[in-house]
Amino acid sequence: MQILYFGWVRSHIGHSREKLELPAHIDTVSSLISWLSSRGNGYTRAFENSEAIRVAVNQEMAGLDTIITDGDEIALFPPMTGG
């Protein structure tokens, strides 16, 4: 699975993308974020408030309960504001 990070999520984690093999029990955006949070301090800080994270699955906006599968592209980013 390809995971892309933007904004302060990227800043906390330290890189903009990674390709991961996920455990079989990871099947929703919410379970992905929980699993990522356990990967180290930067991940823990980035996802400490998962309600503040916006998600796109295969370039479509998605919610925390969205089903994900191997081969999906997941983008995780903070809320954006216009000007």
mmCIF file of the N, C-alpha and C atoms, coordinates in Angstrom:
data_MODEL
# 
_entry.id   MODEL 
# 
loop_
_atom_site.group_PDB 
_atom_site.id 
_atom_site.type_symbol 
_atom_site.label_atom_id 
_atom_site.label_alt_id 
_atom_site.label_comp_id 
_atom_site.label_asym_id 
_atom_site.label_entity_id 
_atom_site.label_seq_id 
_atom_site.pdbx_PDB_ins_code 
_atom_site.Cartn_x 
_atom_site.Cartn_y 
_atom_site.Cartn_z 
_atom_site.occupancy 
_atom_site.B_iso_or_equiv 
_atom_site.pdbx_formal_charge 
_atom_site.auth_seq_id 
_atom_site.auth_comp_id 
_atom_site.auth_asym_id 
_atom_site.auth_atom_id 
_atom_site.pdbx_PDB_model_num 
ATOM 1   N N  . MET A 1 1  ? 0.842   -1.168 0.000  1.00 0.00 ? 1  MET A N  1 
ATOM 2   C CA . MET A 1 1  ? 0.000   0.000  0.000  1.00 0.00 ? 1  MET A CA 1 
ATOM 3   C C  . MET A 1 1  ? 0.893   1.238  0.000  1.00 0.00 ? 1  MET A C  1 
ATOM 4   N N  . GLN A 1 2  ? 0.556   2.179  -0.835 1.00 0.00 ? 2  GLN A N  1 
ATOM 5   C CA . GLN A 1 2  ? 1.282   3.451  -0.914 1.00 0.00 ? 2  GLN A CA 1 
ATOM 6   C C  . GLN A 1 2  ? 0.588   4.452  0.018  1.00 0.00 ? 2  GLN A C  1 
ATOM 7   N N  . ILE A 1 3  ? 1.346   5.050  0.933  1.00 0.00 ? 3  ILE A N  1 
ATOM 8   C CA . ILE A 1 3  ? 0.792   6.037  1.852  1.00 0.00 ? 3  ILE A CA 1 
ATOM 9   C C  . ILE A 1 3  ? 1.533   7.352  1.652  1.00 0.00 ? 3  ILE A C  1 
ATOM 10  N N  . LEU A 1 4  ? 0.766   8.422  1.451  1.00 0.00 ? 4  LEU A N  1 
ATOM 11  C CA . LEU A 1 4  ? 1.308   9.760  1.227  1.00 0.00 ? 4  LEU A CA 1 
ATOM 12  C C  . LEU A 1 4  ? 0.971   10.633 2.428  1.00 0.00 ? 4  LEU A C  1 
ATOM 13  N N  . TYR A 1 5  ? 1.936   11.448 2.857  1.00 0.00 ? 5  TYR A N  1 
ATOM 14  C CA . TYR A 1 5  ? 1.750   12.332 4.010  1.00 0.00 ? 5  TYR A CA 1 
ATOM 15  C C  . TYR A 1 5  ? 1.955   13.781 3.574  1.00 0.00 ? 5  TYR A C  1 
ATOM 16  N N  . PHE A 1 6  ? 1.106   14.671 4.074  1.00 0.00 ? 6  PHE A N  1 
ATOM 17  C CA . PHE A 1 6  ? 1.171   16.084 3.717  1.00 0.00 ? 6  PHE A CA 1 
ATOM 18  C C  . PHE A 1 6  ? 1.114   16.958 4.967  1.00 0.00 ? 6  PHE A C  1 
ATOM 19  N N  . GLY A 1 7  ? 1.610   18.196 4.832  1.00 0.00 ? 7  GLY A N  1 
ATOM 20  C CA . GLY A 1 7  ? 1.514   19.193 5.901  1.00 0.00 ? 7  GLY A CA 1 
ATOM 21  C C  . GLY A 1 7  ? 2.221   18.760 7.168  1.00 0.00 ? 7  GLY A C  1 
ATOM 22  N N  . TRP A 1 8  ? 1.602   19.077 8.318  1.00 0.00 ? 8  TRP A N  1 
ATOM 23  C CA . TRP A 1 8  ? 2.244   18.735 9.587  1.00 0.00 ? 8  TRP A CA 1 
ATOM 24  C C  . TRP A 1 8  ? 2.290   17.236 9.833  1.00 0.00 ? 8  TRP A C  1 
ATOM 25  N N  . VAL A 1 9  ? 1.457   16.468 9.150  1.00 0.00 ? 9  VAL A N  1 
ATOM 26  C CA . VAL A 1 9  ? 1.561   15.007 9.255  1.00 0.00 ? 9  VAL A CA 1 
ATOM 27  C C  . VAL A 1 9  ? 2.932   14.587 8.723  1.00 0.00 ? 9  VAL A C  1 
ATOM 28  N N  . ARG A 1 10 ? 3.301   15.087 7.558  1.00 0.00 ? 10 ARG A N  1 
ATOM 29  C CA . ARG A 1 10 ? 4.621   14.799 6.965  1.00 0.00 ? 10 ARG A CA 1 
ATOM 30  C C  . ARG A 1 10 ? 5.745   15.300 7.867  1.00 0.00 ? 10 ARG A C  1 
ATOM 31  N N  . SER A 1 11 ? 5.582   16.487 8.432  1.00 0.00 ? 11 SER A N  1 
ATOM 32  C CA . SER A 1 11 ? 6.617   17.055 9.303  1.00 0.00 ? 11 SER A CA 1 
ATOM 33  C C  . SER A 1 11 ? 6.882   16.166 10.513 1.00 0.00 ? 11 SER A C  1 
ATOM 34  N N  . HIS A 1 12 ? 5.833   15.660 11.139 1.00 0.00 ? 12 HIS A N  1 
ATOM 35  C CA . HIS A 1 12 ? 6.004   14.791 12.314 1.00 0.00 ? 12 HIS A CA 1 
ATOM 36  C C  . HIS A 1 12 ? 6.636   13.451 11.945 1.00 0.00 ? 12 HIS A C  1 
ATOM 37  N N  . ILE A 1 13 ? 6.219   12.893 10.815 1.00 0.00 ? 13 ILE A N  1 
ATOM 38  C CA . ILE A 1 13 ? 6.696   11.566 10.426 1.00 0.00 ? 13 ILE A CA 1 
ATOM 39  C C  . ILE A 1 13 ? 8.101   11.630 9.832  1.00 0.00 ? 13 ILE A C  1 
ATOM 40  N N  . GLY A 1 14 ? 8.392   12.695 9.099  1.00 0.00 ? 14 GLY A N  1 
ATOM 41  C CA . GLY A 1 14 ? 9.735   12.875 8.577  1.00 0.00 ? 14 GLY A CA 1 
ATOM 42  C C  . GLY A 1 14 ? 9.928   12.489 7.124  1.00 0.00 ? 14 GLY A C  1 
ATOM 43  N N  . HIS A 1 15 ? 8.888   12.051 6.455  1.00 0.00 ? 15 HIS A N  1 
ATOM 44  C CA . HIS A 1 15 ? 8.972   11.774 5.023  1.00 0.00 ? 15 HIS A CA 1 
ATOM 45  C C  . HIS A 1 15 ? 7.587   11.914 4.394  1.00 0.00 ? 15 HIS A C  1 
ATOM 46  N N  . SER A 1 16 ? 7.559   12.022 3.080  1.00 0.00 ? 16 SER A N  1 
ATOM 47  C CA . SER A 1 16 ? 6.305   12.337 2.392  1.00 0.00 ? 16 SER A CA 1 
ATOM 48  C C  . SER A 1 16 ? 5.550   11.115 1.877  1.00 0.00 ? 16 SER A C  1 
ATOM 49  N N  . ARG A 1 17 ? 6.210   9.986  1.812  1.00 0.00 ? 17 ARG A N  1 
ATOM 50  C CA . ARG A 1 17 ? 5.532   8.783  1.308  1.00 0.00 ? 17 ARG A CA 1 
ATOM 51  C C  . ARG A 1 17 ? 6.266   7.544  1.763  1.00 0.00 ? 17 ARG A C  1 
ATOM 52  N N  . GLU A 1 18 ? 5.527   6.458  1.788  1.00 0.00 ? 18 GLU A N  1 
ATOM 53  C CA . GLU A 1 18 ? 6.146   5.161  2.029  1.00 0.00 ? 18 GLU A CA 1 
ATOM 54  C C  . GLU A 1 18 ? 5.234   4.065  1.490  1.00 0.00 ? 18 GLU A C  1 
ATOM 55  N N  . LYS A 1 19 ? 5.858   2.970  1.142  1.00 0.00 ? 19 LYS A N  1 
ATOM 56  C CA . LYS A 1 19 ? 5.124   1.795  0.671  1.00 0.00 ? 19 LYS A CA 1 
ATOM 57  C C  . LYS A 1 19 ? 5.214   0.761  1.786  1.00 0.00 ? 19 LYS A C  1 
ATOM 58  N N  . LEU A 1 20 ? 4.049   0.276  2.237  1.00 0.00 ? 20 LEU A N  1 
ATOM 59  C CA . LEU A 1 20 ? 4.020   -0.623 3.382  1.00 0.00 ? 20 LEU A CA 1 
ATOM 60  C C  . LEU A 1 20 ? 3.252   -1.899 3.077  1.00 0.00 ? 20 LEU A C  1 
ATOM 61  N N  . GLU A 1 21 ? 3.707   -2.976 3.688  1.00 0.00 ? 21 GLU A N  1 
ATOM 62  C CA . GLU A 1 21 ? 2.953   -4.229 3.728  1.00 0.00 ? 21 GLU A CA 1 
ATOM 63  C C  . GLU A 1 21 ? 2.195   -4.193 5.049  1.00 0.00 ? 21 GLU A C  1 
ATOM 64  N N  . LEU A 1 22 ? 0.886   -4.209 4.993  1.00 0.00 ? 22 LEU A N  1 
ATOM 65  C CA . LEU A 1 22 ? 0.080   -4.084 6.201  1.00 0.00 ? 22 LEU A CA 1 
ATOM 66  C C  . LEU A 1 22 ? -0.308  -5.443 6.760  1.00 0.00 ? 22 LEU A C  1 
ATOM 67  N N  . PRO A 1 23 ? -0.452  -5.528 8.092  1.00 0.00 ? 23 PRO A N  1 
ATOM 68  C CA . PRO A 1 23 ? -0.989  -6.754 8.682  1.00 0.00 ? 23 PRO A CA 1 
ATOM 69  C C  . PRO A 1 23 ? -2.404  -7.017 8.145  1.00 0.00 ? 23 PRO A C  1 
ATOM 70  N N  . ALA A 1 24 ? -2.811  -8.255 8.135  1.00 0.00 ? 24 ALA A N  1 
ATOM 71  C CA . ALA A 1 24 ? -4.101  -8.647 7.555  1.00 0.00 ? 24 ALA A CA 1 
ATOM 72  C C  . ALA A 1 24 ? -5.291  -7.977 8.232  1.00 0.00 ? 24 ALA A C  1 
ATOM 73  N N  . HIS A 1 25 ? -5.180  -7.638 9.513  1.00 0.00 ? 25 HIS A N  1 
ATOM 74  C CA . HIS A 1 25 ? -6.326  -7.069 10.236 1.00 0.00 ? 25 HIS A CA 1 
ATOM 75  C C  . HIS A 1 25 ? -6.566  -5.587 9.927  1.00 0.00 ? 25 HIS A C  1 
ATOM 76  N N  . ILE A 1 26 ? -5.701  -4.966 9.162  1.00 0.00 ? 26 ILE A N  1 
ATOM 77  C CA . ILE A 1 26 ? -5.876  -3.552 8.807  1.00 0.00 ? 26 ILE A CA 1 
ATOM 78  C C  . ILE A 1 26 ? -6.793  -3.490 7.585  1.00 0.00 ? 26 ILE A C  1 
ATOM 79  N N  . ASP A 1 27 ? -8.047  -3.078 7.814  1.00 0.00 ? 27 ASP A N  1 
ATOM 80  C CA . ASP A 1 27 ? -9.009  -3.086 6.711  1.00 0.00 ? 27 ASP A CA 1 
ATOM 81  C C  . ASP A 1 27 ? -9.831  -1.805 6.588  1.00 0.00 ? 27 ASP A C  1 
ATOM 82  N N  . THR A 1 28 ? -9.591  -0.837 7.475  1.00 0.00 ? 28 THR A N  1 
ATOM 83  C CA . THR A 1 28 ? -10.263 0.463  7.381  1.00 0.00 ? 28 THR A CA 1 
ATOM 84  C C  . THR A 1 28 ? -9.231  1.567  7.577  1.00 0.00 ? 28 THR A C  1 
ATOM 85  N N  . VAL A 1 29 ? -9.601  2.770  7.205  1.00 0.00 ? 29 VAL A N  1 
ATOM 86  C CA . VAL A 1 29 ? -8.721  3.921  7.436  1.00 0.00 ? 29 VAL A CA 1 
ATOM 87  C C  . VAL A 1 29 ? -8.433  4.056  8.925  1.00 0.00 ? 29 VAL A C  1 
ATOM 88  N N  . SER A 1 30 ? -9.449  3.884  9.756  1.00 0.00 ? 30 SER A N  1 
ATOM 89  C CA . SER A 1 30 ? -9.270  4.000  11.204 1.00 0.00 ? 30 SER A CA 1 
ATOM 90  C C  . SER A 1 30 ? -8.251  2.994  11.732 1.00 0.00 ? 30 SER A C  1 
ATOM 91  N N  . SER A 1 31 ? -8.353  1.737  11.302 1.00 0.00 ? 31 SER A N  1 
ATOM 92  C CA . SER A 1 31 ? -7.395  0.733  11.773 1.00 0.00 ? 31 SER A CA 1 
ATOM 93  C C  . SER A 1 31 ? -5.996  1.014  11.232 1.00 0.00 ? 31 SER A C  1 
ATOM 94  N N  . LEU A 1 32 ? -5.897  1.581  10.039 1.00 0.00 ? 32 LEU A N  1 
ATOM 95  C CA . LEU A 1 32 ? -4.595  1.973  9.495  1.00 0.00 ? 32 LEU A CA 1 
ATOM 96  C C  . LEU A 1 32 ? -3.960  3.057  10.361 1.00 0.00 ? 32 LEU A C  1 
ATOM 97  N N  . ILE A 1 33 ? -4.726  4.085  10.699 1.00 0.00 ? 33 ILE A N  1 
ATOM 98  C CA . ILE A 1 33 ? -4.192  5.177  11.518 1.00 0.00 ? 33 ILE A CA 1 
ATOM 99  C C  . ILE A 1 33 ? -3.775  4.660  12.890 1.00 0.00 ? 33 ILE A C  1 
ATOM 100 N N  . SER A 1 34 ? -4.569  3.789  13.493 1.00 0.00 ? 34 SER A N  1 
ATOM 101 C CA . SER A 1 34 ? -4.198  3.204  14.792 1.00 0.00 ? 34 SER A CA 1 
ATOM 102 C C  . SER A 1 34 ? -2.894  2.434  14.681 1.00 0.00 ? 34 SER A C  1 
ATOM 103 N N  . TRP A 1 35 ? -2.758  1.644  13.633 1.00 0.00 ? 35 TRP A N  1 
ATOM 104 C CA . TRP A 1 35 ? -1.539  0.863  13.434 1.00 0.00 ? 35 TRP A CA 1 
ATOM 105 C C  . TRP A 1 35 ? -0.342  1.771  13.183 1.00 0.00 ? 35 TRP A C  1 
ATOM 106 N N  . LEU A 1 36 ? -0.515  2.781  12.328 1.00 0.00 ? 36 LEU A N  1 
ATOM 107 C CA . LEU A 1 36 ? 0.576   3.722  12.070 1.00 0.00 ? 36 LEU A CA 1 
ATOM 108 C C  . LEU A 1 36 ? 1.013   4.416  13.353 1.00 0.00 ? 36 LEU A C  1 
ATOM 109 N N  . SER A 1 37 ? 0.068   4.751  14.219 1.00 0.00 ? 37 SER A N  1 
ATOM 110 C CA . SER A 1 37 ? 0.382   5.441  15.476 1.00 0.00 ? 37 SER A CA 1 
ATOM 111 C C  . SER A 1 37 ? 1.332   4.643  16.350 1.00 0.00 ? 37 SER A C  1 
ATOM 112 N N  . SER A 1 38 ? 1.334   3.332  16.185 1.00 0.00 ? 38 SER A N  1 
ATOM 113 C CA . SER A 1 38 ? 2.188   2.470  17.007 1.00 0.00 ? 38 SER A CA 1 
ATOM 114 C C  . SER A 1 38 ? 3.598   2.318  16.438 1.00 0.00 ? 38 SER A C  1 
ATOM 115 N N  . ARG A 1 39 ? 3.897   2.971  15.326 1.00 0.00 ? 39 ARG A N  1 
ATOM 116 C CA . ARG A 1 39 ? 5.178   2.778  14.645 1.00 0.00 ? 39 ARG A CA 1 
ATOM 117 C C  . ARG A 1 39 ? 6.306   3.665  15.153 1.00 0.00 ? 39 ARG A C  1 
ATOM 118 N N  . GLY A 1 40 ? 6.036   4.542  16.122 1.00 0.00 ? 40 GLY A N  1 
ATOM 119 C CA . GLY A 1 40 ? 7.091   5.397  16.658 1.00 0.00 ? 40 GLY A CA 1 
ATOM 120 C C  . GLY A 1 40 ? 6.567   6.756  17.055 1.00 0.00 ? 40 GLY A C  1 
ATOM 121 N N  . ASN A 1 41 ? 7.436   7.532  17.710 1.00 0.00 ? 41 ASN A N  1 
ATOM 122 C CA . ASN A 1 41 ? 7.026   8.824  18.261 1.00 0.00 ? 41 ASN A CA 1 
ATOM 123 C C  . ASN A 1 41 ? 6.488   9.793  17.220 1.00 0.00 ? 41 ASN A C  1 
ATOM 124 N N  . GLY A 1 42 ? 7.120   9.890  16.068 1.00 0.00 ? 42 GLY A N  1 
ATOM 125 C CA . GLY A 1 42 ? 6.644   10.806 15.036 1.00 0.00 ? 42 GLY A CA 1 
ATOM 126 C C  . GLY A 1 42 ? 5.249   10.449 14.567 1.00 0.00 ? 42 GLY A C  1 
ATOM 127 N N  . TYR A 1 43 ? 5.000   9.162  14.405 1.00 0.00 ? 43 TYR A N  1 
ATOM 128 C CA . TYR A 1 43 ? 3.669   8.701  14.000 1.00 0.00 ? 43 TYR A CA 1 
ATOM 129 C C  . TYR A 1 43 ? 2.657   8.967  15.103 1.00 0.00 ? 43 TYR A C  1 
ATOM 130 N N  . THR A 1 44 ? 3.058   8.712  16.341 1.00 0.00 ? 44 THR A N  1 
ATOM 131 C CA . THR A 1 44 ? 2.157   8.950  17.473 1.00 0.00 ? 44 THR A CA 1 
ATOM 132 C C  . THR A 1 44 ? 1.741   10.409 17.511 1.00 0.00 ? 44 THR A C  1 
ATOM 133 N N  . ARG A 1 45 ? 2.689   11.321 17.361 1.00 0.00 ? 45 ARG A N  1 
ATOM 134 C CA . ARG A 1 45 ? 2.365   12.758 17.362 1.00 0.00 ? 45 ARG A CA 1 
ATOM 135 C C  . ARG A 1 45 ? 1.500   13.136 16.164 1.00 0.00 ? 45 ARG A C  1 
ATOM 136 N N  . ALA A 1 46 ? 1.806   12.604 15.011 1.00 0.00 ? 46 ALA A N  1 
ATOM 137 C CA . ALA A 1 46 ? 1.056   12.954 13.800 1.00 0.00 ? 46 ALA A CA 1 
ATOM 138 C C  . ALA A 1 46 ? -0.408  12.547 13.900 1.00 0.00 ? 46 ALA A C  1 
ATOM 139 N N  . PHE A 1 47 ? -0.673  11.432 14.570 1.00 0.00 ? 47 PHE A N  1 
ATOM 140 C CA . PHE A 1 47 ? -2.032  10.892 14.588 1.00 0.00 ? 47 PHE A CA 1 
ATOM 141 C C  . PHE A 1 47 ? -2.683  10.928 15.964 1.00 0.00 ? 47 PHE A C  1 
ATOM 142 N N  . GLU A 1 48 ? -2.154  11.763 16.881 1.00 0.00 ? 48 GLU A N  1 
ATOM 143 C CA . GLU A 1 48 ? -2.724  11.783 18.229 1.00 0.00 ? 48 GLU A CA 1 
ATOM 144 C C  . GLU A 1 48 ? -4.176  12.236 18.243 1.00 0.00 ? 48 GLU A C  1 
ATOM 145 N N  . ASN A 1 49 ? -4.601  13.003 17.263 1.00 0.00 ? 49 ASN A N  1 
ATOM 146 C CA . ASN A 1 49 ? -6.005  13.386 17.138 1.00 0.00 ? 49 ASN A CA 1 
ATOM 147 C C  . ASN A 1 49 ? -6.472  12.966 15.745 1.00 0.00 ? 49 ASN A C  1 
ATOM 148 N N  . SER A 1 50 ? -6.858  11.706 15.618 1.00 0.00 ? 50 SER A N  1 
ATOM 149 C CA . SER A 1 50 ? -7.208  11.180 14.291 1.00 0.00 ? 50 SER A CA 1 
ATOM 150 C C  . SER A 1 50 ? -8.418  11.883 13.684 1.00 0.00 ? 50 SER A C  1 
ATOM 151 N N  . GLU A 1 51 ? -9.254  12.506 14.505 1.00 0.00 ? 51 GLU A N  1 
ATOM 152 C CA . GLU A 1 51 ? -10.407 13.247 13.979 1.00 0.00 ? 51 GLU A CA 1 
ATOM 153 C C  . GLU A 1 51 ? -9.964  14.482 13.193 1.00 0.00 ? 51 GLU A C  1 
ATOM 154 N N  . ALA A 1 52 ? -8.738  14.960 13.433 1.00 0.00 ? 52 ALA A N  1 
ATOM 155 C CA . ALA A 1 52 ? -8.232  16.147 12.734 1.00 0.00 ? 52 ALA A CA 1 
ATOM 156 C C  . ALA A 1 52 ? -7.578  15.799 11.398 1.00 0.00 ? 52 ALA A C  1 
ATOM 157 N N  . ILE A 1 53 ? -7.439  14.525 11.110 1.00 0.00 ? 53 ILE A N  1 
ATOM 158 C CA . ILE A 1 53 ? -6.779  14.079 9.881  1.00 0.00 ? 53 ILE A CA 1 
ATOM 159 C C  . ILE A 1 53 ? -7.808  13.930 8.765  1.00 0.00 ? 53 ILE A C  1 
ATOM 160 N N  . ARG A 1 54 ? -7.465  14.416 7.601  1.00 0.00 ? 54 ARG A N  1 
ATOM 161 C CA . ARG A 1 54 ? -8.286  14.215 6.406  1.00 0.00 ? 54 ARG A CA 1 
ATOM 162 C C  . ARG A 1 54 ? -7.638  13.102 5.592  1.00 0.00 ? 54 ARG A C  1 
ATOM 163 N N  . VAL A 1 55 ? -8.476  12.366 4.876  1.00 0.00 ? 55 VAL A N  1 
ATOM 164 C CA . VAL A 1 55 ? -8.003  11.172 4.180  1.00 0.00 ? 55 VAL A CA 1 
ATOM 165 C C  . VAL A 1 55 ? -8.552  11.133 2.759  1.00 0.00 ? 55 VAL A C  1 
ATOM 166 N N  . ALA A 1 56 ? -7.707  10.711 1.843  1.00 0.00 ? 56 ALA A N  1 
ATOM 167 C CA . ALA A 1 56 ? -8.158  10.385 0.491  1.00 0.00 ? 56 ALA A CA 1 
ATOM 168 C C  . ALA A 1 56 ? -7.690  8.962  0.192  1.00 0.00 ? 56 ALA A C  1 
ATOM 169 N N  . VAL A 1 57 ? -8.599  8.170  -0.340 1.00 0.00 ? 57 VAL A N  1 
ATOM 170 C CA . VAL A 1 57 ? -8.276  6.811  -0.773 1.00 0.00 ? 57 VAL A CA 1 
ATOM 171 C C  . VAL A 1 57 ? -8.407  6.799  -2.292 1.00 0.00 ? 57 VAL A C  1 
ATOM 172 N N  . ASN A 1 58 ? -7.296  6.503  -2.944 1.00 0.00 ? 58 ASN A N  1 
ATOM 173 C CA . ASN A 1 58 ? -7.258  6.505  -4.415 1.00 0.00 ? 58 ASN A CA 1 
ATOM 174 C C  . ASN A 1 58 ? -7.780  7.827  -4.981 1.00 0.00 ? 58 ASN A C  1 
ATOM 175 N N  . GLN A 1 59 ? -7.336  8.919  -4.355 1.00 0.00 ? 59 GLN A N  1 
ATOM 176 C CA . GLN A 1 59 ? -7.616  10.295 -4.769 1.00 0.00 ? 59 GLN A CA 1 
ATOM 177 C C  . GLN A 1 59 ? -9.082  10.697 -4.618 1.00 0.00 ? 59 GLN A C  1 
ATOM 178 N N  . GLU A 1 60 ? -9.819  9.990  -3.753 1.00 0.00 ? 60 GLU A N  1 
ATOM 179 C CA . GLU A 1 60 ? -11.200 10.341 -3.423 1.00 0.00 ? 60 GLU A CA 1 
ATOM 180 C C  . GLU A 1 60 ? -11.282 10.560 -1.918 1.00 0.00 ? 60 GLU A C  1 
ATOM 181 N N  . MET A 1 61 ? -11.902 11.656 -1.497 1.00 0.00 ? 61 MET A N  1 
ATOM 182 C CA . MET A 1 61 ? -12.050 11.911 -0.067 1.00 0.00 ? 61 MET A CA 1 
ATOM 183 C C  . MET A 1 61 ? -12.753 10.725 0.592  1.00 0.00 ? 61 MET A C  1 
ATOM 184 N N  . ALA A 1 62 ? -12.299 10.388 1.801  1.00 0.00 ? 62 ALA A N  1 
ATOM 185 C CA . ALA A 1 62 ? -12.808 9.201  2.485  1.00 0.00 ? 62 ALA A CA 1 
ATOM 186 C C  . ALA A 1 62 ? -12.926 9.479  3.979  1.00 0.00 ? 62 ALA A C  1 
ATOM 187 N N  . GLY A 1 63 ? -13.693 8.654  4.657  1.00 0.00 ? 63 GLY A N  1 
ATOM 188 C CA . GLY A 1 63 ? -13.855 8.757  6.099  1.00 0.00 ? 63 GLY A CA 1 
ATOM 189 C C  . GLY A 1 63 ? -13.054 7.692  6.818  1.00 0.00 ? 63 GLY A C  1 
ATOM 190 N N  . LEU A 1 64 ? -13.052 7.770  8.140  1.00 0.00 ? 64 LEU A N  1 
ATOM 191 C CA . LEU A 1 64 ? -12.300 6.814  8.944  1.00 0.00 ? 64 LEU A CA 1 
ATOM 192 C C  . LEU A 1 64 ? -12.825 5.391  8.808  1.00 0.00 ? 64 LEU A C  1 
ATOM 193 N N  . ASP A 1 65 ? -14.093 5.237  8.463  1.00 0.00 ? 65 ASP A N  1 
ATOM 194 C CA . ASP A 1 65 ? -14.680 3.901  8.335  1.00 0.00 ? 65 ASP A CA 1 
ATOM 195 C C  . ASP A 1 65 ? -14.559 3.320  6.921  1.00 0.00 ? 65 ASP A C  1 
ATOM 196 N N  . THR A 1 66 ? -13.876 4.021  6.031  1.00 0.00 ? 66 THR A N  1 
ATOM 197 C CA . THR A 1 66 ? -13.705 3.551  4.650  1.00 0.00 ? 66 THR A CA 1 
ATOM 198 C C  . THR A 1 66 ? -12.860 2.281  4.616  1.00 0.00 ? 66 THR A C  1 
ATOM 199 N N  . ILE A 1 67 ? -13.327 1.298  3.870  1.00 0.00 ? 67 ILE A N  1 
ATOM 200 C CA . ILE A 1 67 ? -12.601 0.035  3.688  1.00 0.00 ? 67 ILE A CA 1 
ATOM 201 C C  . ILE A 1 67 ? -11.404 0.280  2.766  1.00 0.00 ? 67 ILE A C  1 
ATOM 202 N N  . ILE A 1 68 ? -10.259 -0.270 3.153  1.00 0.00 ? 68 ILE A N  1 
ATOM 203 C CA . ILE A 1 68 ? -9.049  -0.166 2.334  1.00 0.00 ? 68 ILE A CA 1 
ATOM 204 C C  . ILE A 1 68 ? -8.546  -1.566 2.004  1.00 0.00 ? 68 ILE A C  1 
ATOM 205 N N  . THR A 1 69 ? -7.849  -1.661 0.878  1.00 0.00 ? 69 THR A N  1 
ATOM 206 C CA . THR A 1 69 ? -7.296  -2.945 0.457  1.00 0.00 ? 69 THR A CA 1 
ATOM 207 C C  . THR A 1 69 ? -5.863  -2.748 -0.021 1.00 0.00 ? 69 THR A C  1 
ATOM 208 N N  . ASP A 1 70 ? -5.139  -3.846 -0.081 1.00 0.00 ? 70 ASP A N  1 
ATOM 209 C CA . ASP A 1 70 ? -3.772  -3.811 -0.579 1.00 0.00 ? 70 ASP A CA 1 
ATOM 210 C C  . ASP A 1 70 ? -3.787  -3.223 -1.986 1.00 0.00 ? 70 ASP A C  1 
ATOM 211 N N  . GLY A 1 71 ? -2.857  -2.357 -2.277 1.00 0.00 ? 71 GLY A N  1 
ATOM 212 C CA . GLY A 1 71 ? -2.803  -1.718 -3.585 1.00 0.00 ? 71 GLY A CA 1 
ATOM 213 C C  . GLY A 1 71 ? -3.436  -0.342 -3.619 1.00 0.00 ? 71 GLY A C  1 
ATOM 214 N N  . ASP A 1 72 ? -4.168  0.030  -2.560 1.00 0.00 ? 72 ASP A N  1 
ATOM 215 C CA . ASP A 1 72 ? -4.745  1.373  -2.498 1.00 0.00 ? 72 ASP A CA 1 
ATOM 216 C C  . ASP A 1 72 ? -3.655  2.414  -2.268 1.00 0.00 ? 72 ASP A C  1 
ATOM 217 N N  . GLU A 1 73 ? -3.944  3.634  -2.680 1.00 0.00 ? 73 GLU A N  1 
ATOM 218 C CA . GLU A 1 73 ? -3.104  4.787  -2.348 1.00 0.00 ? 73 GLU A CA 1 
ATOM 219 C C  . GLU A 1 73 ? -3.872  5.598  -1.307 1.00 0.00 ? 73 GLU A C  1 
ATOM 220 N N  . ILE A 1 74 ? -3.245  5.799  -0.153 1.00 0.00 ? 74 ILE A N  1 
ATOM 221 C CA . ILE A 1 74 ? -3.874  6.522  0.949  1.00 0.00 ? 74 ILE A CA 1 
ATOM 222 C C  . ILE A 1 74 ? -3.106  7.820  1.169  1.00 0.00 ? 74 ILE A C  1 
ATOM 223 N N  . ALA A 1 75 ? -3.811  8.937  1.146  1.00 0.00 ? 75 ALA A N  1 
ATOM 224 C CA . ALA A 1 75 ? -3.206  10.239 1.454  1.00 0.00 ? 75 ALA A CA 1 
ATOM 225 C C  . ALA A 1 75 ? -3.750  10.709 2.793  1.00 0.00 ? 75 ALA A C  1 
ATOM 226 N N  . LEU A 1 76 ? -2.850  11.116 3.684  1.00 0.00 ? 76 LEU A N  1 
ATOM 227 C CA . LEU A 1 76 ? -3.213  11.601 5.016  1.00 0.00 ? 76 LEU A CA 1 
ATOM 228 C C  . LEU A 1 76 ? -2.703  13.024 5.160  1.00 0.00 ? 76 LEU A C  1 
ATOM 229 N N  . PHE A 1 77 ? -3.598  13.943 5.541  1.00 0.00 ? 77 PHE A N  1 
ATOM 230 C CA . PHE A 1 77 ? -3.220  15.351 5.571  1.00 0.00 ? 77 PHE A CA 1 
ATOM 231 C C  . PHE A 1 77 ? -4.080  16.117 6.573  1.00 0.00 ? 77 PHE A C  1 
ATOM 232 N N  . PRO A 1 78 ? -3.582  17.269 7.031  1.00 0.00 ? 78 PRO A N  1 
ATOM 233 C CA . PRO A 1 78 ? -4.360  18.102 7.947  1.00 0.00 ? 78 PRO A CA 1 
ATOM 234 C C  . PRO A 1 78 ? -5.463  18.833 7.185  1.00 0.00 ? 78 PRO A C  1 
ATOM 235 N N  . PRO A 1 79 ? -6.457  19.346 7.907  1.00 0.00 ? 79 PRO A N  1 
ATOM 236 C CA . PRO A 1 79 ? -7.492  20.145 7.237  1.00 0.00 ? 79 PRO A CA 1 
ATOM 237 C C  . PRO A 1 79 ? -6.856  21.330 6.520  1.00 0.00 ? 79 PRO A C  1 
ATOM 238 N N  . MET A 1 80 ? -7.412  21.682 5.396  1.00 0.00 ? 80 MET A N  1 
ATOM 239 C CA . MET A 1 80 ? -6.912  22.813 4.613  1.00 0.00 ? 80 MET A CA 1 
ATOM 240 C C  . MET A 1 80 ? -7.884  23.976 4.758  1.00 0.00 ? 80 MET A C  1 
ATOM 241 N N  . THR A 1 81 ? -7.360  25.173 4.692  1.00 0.00 ? 81 THR A N  1 
ATOM 242 C CA . THR A 1 81 ? -8.218  26.355 4.709  1.00 0.00 ? 81 THR A CA 1 
ATOM 243 C C  . THR A 1 81 ? -7.916  27.189 3.480  1.00 0.00 ? 81 THR A C  1 
ATOM 244 N N  . GLY A 1 82 ? -8.914  27.867 3.012  1.00 0.00 ? 82 GLY A N  1 
ATOM 245 C CA . GLY A 1 82 ? -8.739  28.713 1.831  1.00 0.00 ? 82 GLY A CA 1 
ATOM 246 C C  . GLY A 1 82 ? -8.434  30.142 2.224  1.00 0.00 ? 82 GLY A C  1 
ATOM 247 N N  . GLY A 1 83 ? -8.162  30.948 1.251  1.00 0.00 ? 83 GLY A N  1 
ATOM 248 C CA . GLY A 1 83 ? -7.833  32.325 1.560  1.00 0.00 ? 83 GLY A CA 1 
ATOM 249 C C  . GLY A 1 83 ? -8.329  33.279 0.520  1.00 0.00 ? 83 GLY A C  1 
# 
